[in-house]
Amino acid sequence: MPWCDECDQLVEEEEVGEEYTCPTCGNALGDPPHRRVPAYFKFMLTASVIYLGYRAYQGIAWLAHHL
């Protein structure tokens, strides 16, 4: 989908003008901006993997001890 920098929104393909312009403001359209993954999400994902890995290790050790 084309992106209008002036309106800061995506434009539907059907609404795009003949010269690839925004139907609202008339500016030239470009590609949508790439959205980066936030650092806090990466940190939370890494912390969750470490925590769950440790808990799995504890569960396996507990199970091995009680069998």
N, C-alpha and C positions, 0 to 999 in steps of 0.2 A: 504494500500500500504506500502511496506517496505521502510525504510529510510536508506540511507547511510551517516554515519557521516563524512567520509573522503571526499566524493564528495559534501556533503551538499545538497542533492536532493532526491526526491522520485524516486523509481525504479519501472518500470512496472512489473506486475506479470509474464508476458511472458519472460522478460529478465533475471529473477533471475536464477542464476546457480543452479546446483543440490544440492550443499551443502549450499544453502541459502546465497550466496555471491553476491557481486556487480559485474556486468559484466564489468564495467569500471576499477575499481581498485582492485577487488578481496577481499575486506574486508568483514567481516561478517555484515549482515544487522540487524537492530533493528526496533523498533516501531517508528513512526513519533513523533517528539516532540510536546507536547501540547502547543498550542498557547494561551497565556493569553490575555484577553481583556485589552487594554491600559487604564490607569487611567483617561486620559483626555477624552476618549470616555464616560466612566461612569459619569464623572463630567458633560459633555455636555448633556448627556441624562437626568440626574437629574435636571440640570438647565432648560432644555427645558420643562420638565414635570411641574416644579414649575411655570415657566412663563406662559405656556399655561393654567394651572389651574387657575392662577390669572386672566388672560384675560377672561376666561370663566365666572369666578365669576363677573367680571366687566360687561360683556355682559348681564348676567342674571339680575344683579342689575339695569342696564340701561333699560332693557326691562320691568322689574317690575315697574319701576318709570314712564315710558311713557305709560303704559296701563291703 
